[in-house]
């Protein structure tokens, strides 16, 4: 007879034949196999040699290739029975629980594998390191979690994307961060399809900090913008009026909406906004503004900031400075940039326009009234650029100057002098590597005082316009490497 006829096909249990003598022998052999292999659990699978003092009935999966009594028995199930080792060769599909690992193994026909390849579908509860329940049907108690993308070499695409979906817009899908199971922060689609970020001190009262609109991506700050700069989405105008108030928001041209001082508008624009590529105009109503203006830090975001007066009658908007706190009527420093147009600048204490430390002022349509020092002076790498015609209606120590590697450029403009202003020091001065580029201008009217002086490697460029090109009644001079060319 064949083996199939005398033994069971899976465990190889011997049949008792009808004419079998000593029927107890195959019967007991079958019981031994059943006891060894049914509900199979092995103590260990890492022993290549037998343990020194095995317990009766102890079972092991032999680590290949095996040695001693285990020699040549790799992957077989070894059972210590009656003082001897019995070995059973596994067949594909056998399962075994390994006690020291708490792992369930499956024999795939060639080797024992941890049973992870099987699909687990439609589980009602799954707890990892903890107990899942109806509220949390998937629960895990861990210290670290690693999710990594399946690479292209492994048959994946190299990406890893988490997908969370809710039933409808009115529902919530979110990440809730807790402290001892009490909510402290939540982000996600909470109650609608906008993206929300909110926080809580106690898990019951919540403050929404950030909202991102799904329709256009605009960000809002429902709790306020302390420490954050809102980004402009369009050009903006701030209004300043002599009857305004600095507690207003500056966004309307009324006494109840406009700011009182130019400095307040400057502080709002340069200190609280991200221009986002849009221009900002600080529109001045007719009247006098007696406090100086200082811009001490660069704007955030691209865009031009302009102080705008009265284009038809710049003399109706007077910016003056009688304070010693600001060195110019308008002072721009530390890399900031500002454009000024259509106003009258004057001061009994200071210069008119002043730049230092890489600050830049551009201007057009200005009327320069009487000043204590210079109408405009660029110092310490500052820069002043004239972008339109302007007028001089008052004198001072000087009209224009540059020093300390700074520069001033005014080319091909018409400069109208009204009333023969006097300059007690000089009309135009360049010193200590400062430079004035003033070629191509038309000076209409006259002035008294020294025309120019270029000292200590300062340069005044007129493109050879001649010694009497600049206004004045006294000849200009050069000294210590200064140039007038």
Phi and psi in degrees as a GROMACS rama.xvg file:
@    title "Ramachandran Plot"
@    xaxis  label "Phi"
@    yaxis  label "Psi"
@TYPE xy
-80.6796  168.831  UNK-2
-62.4989  -34.4476  UNK-3
-64.5061  -31.6351  UNK-4
-75.5661  -25.6133  UNK-5
-106.601  -10.0258  UNK-6
-135.861  153.356  UNK-7
-68.0132  149.746  UNK-8
-71.1058  -25.6688  UNK-9
-101.484  -51.434  UNK-10
-96.6804  -6.10349  UNK-11
66.7438  33.7255  UNK-12
-74.4709  134.793  UNK-13
-73.345  137.477  UNK-14
-79.9335  150.687  UNK-15
-93.7648  115.065  UNK-16
-75.3391  159.259  UNK-17
-62.1498  -36.9497  UNK-18
-97.6066  15.9907  UNK-19
-63.9086  127.309  UNK-20
-85.8023  152.226  UNK-21
49.6253  59.9092  UNK-22
-60.7087  -20.6619  UNK-23
-67.8684  -23.9097  UNK-24
-66.9686  -56.8705  UNK-25
-65.5248  -30.7024  UNK-26
-63.0961  -47.9286  UNK-27
-66.0768  -36.0755  UNK-28
-62.9716  -40.4156  UNK-29
-65.4556  -39.3665  UNK-30
-64.2065  -39.6558  UNK-31
-59.7616  -45.464  UNK-32
-63.6355  -41.2804  UNK-33
-61.7062  -43.8373  UNK-34
-66.2624  -33.4721  UNK-35
-77.806  -35.1433  UNK-36
-111.94  -24.0577  UNK-37
-77.2391  135.097  UNK-38
54.8284  53.1584  UNK-39
-67.1565  127.037  UNK-40
-139.024  126.599  UNK-41
-108.509  148.336  UNK-42
-70.2658  -39.4179  UNK-43
-156.135  156.695  UNK-44
-127.781  15.2494  UNK-45
-111.43  12.4564  UNK-46
-100.837  124.006  UNK-47
-91.5741  -16.5609  UNK-48
-127.804  155.021  UNK-49
-62.6974  147.407  UNK-50
-68.4251  160.166  UNK-51
-67.1145  -45.8076  UNK-52
-129.134  75.5534  UNK-53
-70.5243  145.242  UNK-54
-79.1488  153.323  UNK-55
-60.0918  129.484  UNK-56
83.9961  1.52036  UNK-57
-62.6936  138.584  UNK-58
-123.941  140.383  UNK-59
-138.684  150.676  UNK-60
-96.0853  120.842  UNK-61
-71.8687  129.67  UNK-62
-78.5635  123.37  UNK-63
-63.3051  145.655  UNK-64
-90.2103  -5.95607  UNK-65
87.2481  152.831  UNK-66
-148.86  166.81  UNK-67
59.8699  -133.682  UNK-68
-66.5032  -17.0278  UNK-69
-91.6522  0.901293  UNK-70
-57.0213  129.933  UNK-71
73.8009  9.40723  UNK-72
-109.461  21.9857  UNK-73
-51.0253  134.522  UNK-74
72.212  -3.99025  UNK-75
-80.4508  158.383  UNK-76
-88.2186  117.342  UNK-77
-100.502  128.818  UNK-78
-124.195  127.585  UNK-79
-88.8273  112.517  UNK-80
-138.1  117.76  UNK-81
63.7346  34.6551  UNK-82
81.5515  9.8234  UNK-83
-139.402  159.673  UNK-84
-94.1882  128.606  UNK-85
-108.609  144.098  UNK-86
-125.463  137.972  UNK-87
-129.097  121.584  UNK-88
-77.1304  125.714  UNK-89
-72.039  157.432  UNK-90
-119.632  157.041  UNK-91
-54.859  130.975  UNK-92
101.675  -13.2015  UNK-93
-63.6891  144.888  UNK-94
-120.758  150.708  UNK-95
-147.933  132.763  UNK-96
-91.4305  123.246  UNK-97
-96.6955  115.103  UNK-98
-66.8716  -42.9428  UNK-99
-72.6089  -15.1457  UNK-100
-106.814  -18.9071  UNK-101
64.8693  32.6176  UNK-102
-114.896  142.848  UNK-103
-99.4606  123.893  UNK-104
-109.273  153.522  UNK-105
-128.952  135.929  UNK-106
-89.6005  121.138  UNK-107
-92.9181  10.849  UNK-108
102.58  -19.1563  UNK-109
-126.861  -32.931  UNK-110
-158.512  161.652  UNK-111
-79.4012  131.459  UNK-112
-126.447  145.105  UNK-113
-62.7632  133.359  UNK-114
-76.8866  70.9745  UNK-115
-109.354  -11.2121  UNK-116
-77.4318  -17.0915  UNK-117
-72.8044  146.117  UNK-118
-80.2136  138.124  UNK-119
-112.857  111.631  UNK-120
-120.816  144.667  UNK-121
53.6936  41.5434  UNK-122
-72.3648  141.07  UNK-123
-85.7931  -31.0934  UNK-124
-142.631  142.941  UNK-125
-145.741  116.42  UNK-126
-116.852  130.944  UNK-127
-115.283  108.37  UNK-128
74.7404  3.66994  UNK-129
-159.462  -179.714  UNK-130
-103.156  124.643  UNK-131
-78.1831  156.534  UNK-132
-143.544  -175.899  UNK-133
-64.2777  -33.4276  UNK-134
-74.4721  -39.9118  UNK-135
-123.594  77.0549  UNK-136
-64.1285  -21.3206  UNK-137
-116.667  116.143  UNK-138
-135.287  140.756  UNK-139
-139.885  135.816  UNK-140
-117.762  101.494  UNK-141
-139.855  169.475  UNK-142
-108.782  -24.4836  UNK-143
-144.879  145.708  UNK-144
-132.635  134.593  UNK-145
-123.473  124.327  UNK-146
-117.518  129.318  UNK-147
-134.918  147.959  UNK-148
-71.4403  142.941  UNK-149
-75.5362  123.406  UNK-150
-75.7696  166.235  UNK-151
-64.1735  -35.2572  UNK-152
-64.8703  -23.699  UNK-153
-94.9533  6.4712  UNK-154
96.7608  0.639183  UNK-155
-94.607  -162.686  UNK-156
-117.726  3.59573  UNK-157
84.3086  -6.57602  UNK-158
-95.5085  159.651  UNK-159
-140.278  119.941  UNK-160
-137.047  124.823  UNK-161
-86.6378  134.644  UNK-162
-121.628  120.333  UNK-163
-123.254  128.4  UNK-164
-131.075  139.23  UNK-165
-109.702  169.66  UNK-166
-70.3132  -42.5409  UNK-167
-156.658  172.603  UNK-168
-59.4796  -35.6389  UNK-169
-74.0682  -12.4383  UNK-170
-84.8712  -177.861  UNK-171
-124.265  134.897  UNK-172
-131.512  119.553  UNK-173
-154.132  168.741  UNK-174
-107.795  116.115  UNK-175
-106.877  119.434  UNK-176
-100.639  128.118  UNK-177
-122.082  157.829  UNK-178
-119.915  109.927  UNK-179
52.8207  46.4239  UNK-180
68.5285  16.9895  UNK-181
-115.359  126.67  UNK-182
-62.5604  137.839  UNK-183
-125.208  -28.9837  UNK-184
-151.03  145.609  UNK-185
-143.871  136.478  UNK-186
-138.087  139.407  UNK-187
152.005  -159.464  UNK-188
-96.4053  94.4967  UNK-189
-108.663  96.3467  UNK-190
88.7762  -9.85245  UNK-191
-157.91  -167.346  UNK-192
-103.591  10.977  UNK-193
-81.9692  157.882  UNK-194
-92.0065  126.001  UNK-195
-119.67  144.393  UNK-196
-126.462  121.466  UNK-197
-138.314  159.885  UNK-198
-133.803  160.306  UNK-199
-144.639  140.18  UNK-200
-83.7316  -17.1719  UNK-201
-141.943  1.44023  UNK-202
87.2808  -5.49265  UNK-203
-119.132  -41.8416  UNK-204
-97.644  133.64  UNK-205
-125.659  143.519  UNK-206
-119.629  123.677  UNK-207
-82.3417  122.284  UNK-208
-94.989  -42.9354  UNK-209
-138.61  138.976  UNK-210
-131.393  132.274  UNK-211
-114.079  116.204  UNK-212
-69.7584  130.963  UNK-213
-68.4759  -27.168  UNK-214
-72.2402  -38.0224  UNK-215
-137.269  0.376407  UNK-216
76.8981  7.16623  UNK-217
-70.4628  139.627  UNK-218
-101.032  133.685  UNK-219
-126.592  159.368  UNK-220
-125.655  84.4307  UNK-221
-57.4218  -27.8641  UNK-222
-90.4579  2.47314  UNK-223
111.379  171.672  UNK-224
-118.559  26.7623  UNK-225
-57.4742  124.225  UNK-226
82.1982  -5.42887  UNK-227
-120.337  151.419  UNK-228
-108.577  117.142  UNK-229
-66.4367  141.521  UNK-230
-95.1183  131.75  UNK-231
-66.1698  145.448  UNK-232
-115.586  2.82054  UNK-233
-163.433  161.944  UNK-234
-57.9142  152.479  UNK-235
-136.211  147.436  UNK-236
-121.27  130.624  UNK-237
-107.356  139.718  UNK-238
-108.533  140.351  UNK-239
-128.3  130.422  UNK-240
-138.164  149.312  UNK-241
-61.2563  -20.2013  UNK-242
-105.275  14.0752  UNK-243
-81.9538  -170.114  UNK-244
-148.175  135.63  UNK-245
-72.3204  -4.60817  UNK-246
-87.0761  -7.55716  UNK-247
-73.7187  174.415  UNK-248
-92.4603  -6.89374  UNK-249
76.0098  6.16779  UNK-250
-97.4431  1.65528  UNK-251
-137.229  148.347  UNK-252
-88.0195  63.0141  UNK-253
-138.618  163.424  UNK-254
-61.5813  -30.7912  UNK-255
-86.6521  -3.37426  UNK-256
-120.196  -29.7261  UNK-257
-81.5784  156.388  UNK-258
-75.229  161.832  UNK-259
-89.6532  -37.9706  UNK-260
-116.731  150.567  UNK-261
-66.4166  -35.7122  UNK-262
-60.2256  -37.6821  UNK-263
-61.423  -44.4636  UNK-264
-63.1328  -42.1003  UNK-265
-61.7847  -42.8189  UNK-266
-64.1106  -38.2015  UNK-267
-65.9051  -46.5076  UNK-268
-68.1575  -49.8097  UNK-269
-83.145  -22.4069  UNK-270
-102.671  -15.4403  UNK-271
-130.611  -11.1294  UNK-272
-109.658  153.453  UNK-273
-107.778  112.31  UNK-274
-64.7834  -27.6114  UNK-275
60.7102  26.3332  UNK-276
91.9238  4.11791  UNK-277
-110.714  149.49  UNK-278
-81.9757  152.381  UNK-279
-125.84  132.53  UNK-280
-112.852  130.933  UNK-281
-101.922  100.991  UNK-282
-89.5261  121.052  UNK-283
-98.5618  130.329  UNK-284
-76.5948  160.276  UNK-285
-56.9548  141.769  UNK-286
143.421  -176.241  UNK-287
-109.903  139.057  UNK-288
-123.999  111.224  UNK-289
-91.2703  -9.65675  UNK-290
-97.5856  143.055  UNK-291
-68.6716  164.864  UNK-292
-123.564  128.715  UNK-293
-124.854  128.569  UNK-294
-111.097  110.202  UNK-295
-111.871  2.02181  UNK-296
-150.057  152.109  UNK-297
-67.0945  156.259  UNK-298
-69.3366  163.529  UNK-299
-106.88  125.551  UNK-300
90.0167  146.855  UNK-301
-69.7783  151.529  UNK-302
144.165  156.082  UNK-303
-100.667  131.278  UNK-304
-104.364  122.792  UNK-305
-123.747  131.428  UNK-306
-92.7713  115.278  UNK-307
-113.658  129.274  UNK-308
-103.002  -136.42  UNK-309
-103.631  110.72  UNK-310
-64.7279  -33.1785  UNK-311
-82.2632  -35.7158  UNK-312
-136.941  76.7561  UNK-313
-58.8836  -24.1959  UNK-314
-67.2593  -13.3644  UNK-315
-80.3323  -11.5029  UNK-316
-119.834  102.696  UNK-317
-107.527  123.72  UNK-318
-108.944  118.04  UNK-319
-124.788  166.217  UNK-320
-144.825  112.242  UNK-321
-107.742  11.6343  UNK-322
-101.878  147.491  UNK-323
-89.8049  -0.101059  UNK-324
-73.5218  -29.064  UNK-325
-118.185  133.031  UNK-326
-78.2752  -14.2481  UNK-327
-134.532  165.117  UNK-328
-58.5958  -44.537  UNK-329
-128.738  118.64  UNK-330
-119.182  127.014  UNK-331
-125.72  122.506  UNK-332
-136.941  174.77  UNK-333
56.6145  42.4086  UNK-334
81.1664  3.32727  UNK-335
-76.6233  159.134  UNK-336
-132.832  136.887  UNK-337
-147.187  140.415  UNK-338
-110.716  139.003  UNK-339
-129.999  136.409  UNK-340
-153.543  148.224  UNK-341
63.464  45.5949  UNK-342
-136.465  168.186  UNK-343
-109.548  130.199  UNK-344
-108.42  129.792  UNK-345
-156.649  156.776  UNK-346
-162.173  139.503  UNK-347
-92.7442  -5.70557  UNK-348
-122.097  -28.5234  UNK-349
-135.614  -174.121  UNK-350
-76.1102  173.1  UNK-351
-83.993  -83.3552  UNK-352
-98.1151  131.925  UNK-353
-138.922  129.633  UNK-354
-124.997  143.558  UNK-355
-146.695  165.137  UNK-356
48.2745  54.6143  UNK-357
66.9503  14.7835  UNK-358
-73.6614  152.537  UNK-359
-132.963  131.993  UNK-360
-121.088  131.849  UNK-361
-117.134  151.697  UNK-362
-152.995  161.669  UNK-363
-160.219  154.957  UNK-364
65.0523  20.9943  UNK-365
-86.289  146.95  UNK-366
-108.551  120.262  UNK-367
-91.8663  111.445  UNK-368
-87.3363  -168.03  UNK-369
-67.0134  137.059  UNK-370
-132.378  161.376  UNK-371
-76.6226  -34.0591  UNK-372
-117.236  -110.921  UNK-373
-107.562  147.39  UNK-374
-61.0198  -42.2234  UNK-375
-150.278  134.97  UNK-376
-145.438  129.637  UNK-377
-108.649  126.571  UNK-378
-134.731  156.291  UNK-379
49.456  60.3996  UNK-380
68.4395  13.1508  UNK-381
-76.1277  172.655  UNK-382
-150.644  136.16  UNK-383
-126.248  132.896  UNK-384
-130.367  125.092  UNK-385
-89.1861  126.348  UNK-386
-116.916  6.94932  UNK-387
-164.166  170.34  UNK-388
-63.1369  153.861  UNK-389
-151.794  173.957  UNK-390
-128.695  153.526  UNK-391
-119.21  117.172  UNK-392
-118.974  2.39704  UNK-393
-154.837  160.577  UNK-394
-101.018  -163.469  UNK-395
172.34  -162.848  UNK-396
-65.7198  -40.613  UNK-397
-157.117  163.641  UNK-398
-90.7623  -51.9595  UNK-399
-138.456  149.093  UNK-400
-160.212  157.778  UNK-401
-149.649  138.598  UNK-402
-154.274  170.419  UNK-403
61.9295  40.0638  UNK-404
75.5482  8.443  UNK-405
-88.377  170.273  UNK-406
-142.811  155.972  UNK-407
-137.443  128.999  UNK-408
-123.49  124.81  UNK-409
-145.559  103.622  UNK-410
-126.641  140.174  UNK-411
57.2073  39.9463  UNK-412
-117.04  161.082  UNK-413
-101.4  122.168  UNK-414
-112.789  115.666  UNK-415
-99.6292  121.638  UNK-416
-100.132  125.448  UNK-417
-115.805  124.822  UNK-418
81.6634  17.1437  UNK-419
51.9681  66.6721  UNK-420
-64.2435  150.781  UNK-421
-108.872  139.716  UNK-422
-120.05  111.818  UNK-423
-70.6462  -24.7067  UNK-424
-106.036  -59.449  UNK-425
-169.869  152.069  UNK-426
-73.3109  -46.8946  UNK-427
-134.638  130.581  UNK-428
-135.087  137.113  UNK-429
-131.091  129.456  UNK-430
-147.472  156.61  UNK-431
49.3282  59.4834  UNK-432
65.3746  12.0025  UNK-433
-76.4008  160.4  UNK-434
-141.826  144.261  UNK-435
-118.334  126.072  UNK-436
-111.332  103.722  UNK-437
-131.191  27.3779  UNK-438
-76.1184  153.213  UNK-439
80.4472  4.80564  UNK-440
-81.8177  155.428  UNK-441
-111.991  118.432  UNK-442
-101.117  111.295  UNK-443
-101.81  119.767  UNK-444
106.244  -172.887  UNK-445
-139.512  166.151  UNK-446
-142.397  163.037  UNK-447
-112.47  152.3  UNK-448
115.132  179.887  UNK-449
-69.6163  136.669  UNK-450
-71.3615  -47.1568  UNK-451
-158.999  160.632  UNK-452
-151.493  134.513  UNK-453
-124.228  113.113  UNK-454
-126.445  159.248  UNK-455
47.2357  55.5419  UNK-456
66.6932  17.0727  UNK-457
-75.077  152.94  UNK-458
-131.228  132.977  UNK-459
-117.021  114.83  UNK-460
-100.858  117.204  UNK-461
-119.135  2.26202  UNK-462
57.1742  43.4371  UNK-463
70.214  30.8041  UNK-464
-70.7046  -15.5696  UNK-465
106.653  163.718  UNK-466
-69.1149  -21.7544  UNK-467
-105.568  14.2686  UNK-468
-63.9979  -45.416  UNK-469
-83.4413  147.974  UNK-470
-63.5212  152.43  UNK-471
148.198  171.454  UNK-472
-118.603  -2.92961  UNK-473
-124.576  139.126  UNK-474
-60.4276  147.049  UNK-475
-80.1674  168.077  UNK-476
-139.669  158.091  UNK-477
-130.026  150.791  UNK-478
-161.333  156.304  UNK-479
52.5904  47.9884  UNK-480
83.7952  2.37904  UNK-481
-70.1523  152.861  UNK-482
-131.853  138.817  UNK-483
-123.674  107.334  UNK-484
